[in-house]
Amino acid sequence: MPDIGSTLREARMRARIDISEIEAETKIRAKYLRALENEEWDLLPGPTYVKSFLRTYADALGLDGKLLVEEYKLRFERLSDVELQPISPVSSRRDARRPPREGVPRGAIVAVVVVLLVGALYLLGIKAGNQNSNQGASTTGTKTTTTTTTTAPAARHKKSTKATPPAPKKQVATLRIMPTGPVYVCLKAAGGRTLVNGVILQAGSVQPTYRSSRFRLTLGNGEARMVVNGKARSVPAVGGAINYEVTTSGRRTLPASQAPKCA
């Protein structure tokens, strides 16, 4: 597999994307992006940041970020000093340093156990005699009351265990348009909300990232690139207009009859 830095640099140059555009999109400082392309790992804050920045940069270029992270771990990530320490029988050395315990005569232990058993039997006999003398006609009423009082809390506990199902999360798609030349743009969000009302965008102009459950887009020509749900997508070099629908699952081409209408 080619070097990680070369793979990132070549993908960015093929897409004609400046390092400043990637910085604005990923929120990663340009010096860290250049360090990734040059494989200058020591210039980054640490291995955890290297893997996070590498995955984010690769996804922005439409590459397999997970594959590049695995390649970095295989080539450059090393085991920590703790993991490299040999396993030693610590417990056996501790046992060797521990002084031997003084033995307790077995006869003394048996004598203590016998005394405790005799005392426990004596106390149980006294307690049983007191319970038999106080037992009377109130036994039935006590049992009925106990049954009644224990049933109600159990029923209340059973009702309280019903869990409320969580509300489903609303899915949102993201879209950003990056003009590479003068291009007419008409962009509408879900519900017909107008985001770009038939404006000609110039090359290099920085556009925001829009969020909606669905977009409908018309480009006057192929002088633009798109970032759909965080992934870079090219636009075919066509002479006329091209229409798209963008959702959380990606983008698809629309016929002219379904194109958005701008002023």
Sequence and secondary structure as in RCSB ss.txt:
>XXXX:A:sequence
MPDIGSTLREARMRARIDISEIEAETKIRAKYLRALENEEWDLLPGPTYVKSFLRTYADALGLDGKLLVEEYKLR
FERLSDVELQPISPVSSRRDARRPPREGVPRGAIVAVVVVLLVGALYLLGIKAGNQNSNQGASTTGTKTTTTTTT
TAPAARHKKSTKATPPAPKKQVATLRIMPTGPVYVCLKAAGGRTLVNGVILQAGSVQPTYRSSRFRLTLGNGEAR
MVVNGKARSVPAVGGAINYEVTTSGRRTLPASQAPKCA
>XXXX:A:secstr
   HHHHHHHHHHHTT  HHHHHHHH   HHHHHHHHTT GGGSS HHHHHHHHHHHHHHTTS HHHHHHHHHHH
T    HHHHS    HHHHHHHHS       HHHHHHHHHHHHHHHHHHHHHHHHHHHHH  TTHHHHHHHHHHHH
HHHHHHHHHHT           EEEEEEESS EEEEEEEGGG EEEEEEEE TT     EEES EEEEESSS EE
EEETTEEEE    SS EEEEEETTEEEEE GGG     
